């Protein structure tokens, strides 16, 4: 397998952190969180590997969303 760039590692790290946070949610709503996470990452898969500004923006946006959704008060997502 090819070596990953720094941005690729950051994207994978964000995805893993999202999956770890999903495990902390109530079991009946985990599938909603997982589906939302997968949809968000798939939606942005078409971004070019060389479009650094877009990737960095999406990473910042994803980190903010993860911070917001990881709070214990949020129990479900649509």
Secondary structure as GFF3:
##gff-version 3
##sequence-region A 1 78
A	DSSP	alpha_helix	6	22	.	.	.	ID=ss1
A	DSSP	alpha_helix	30	43	.	.	.	ID=ss2
A	DSSP	alpha_helix	52	69	.	.	.	ID=ss3
###
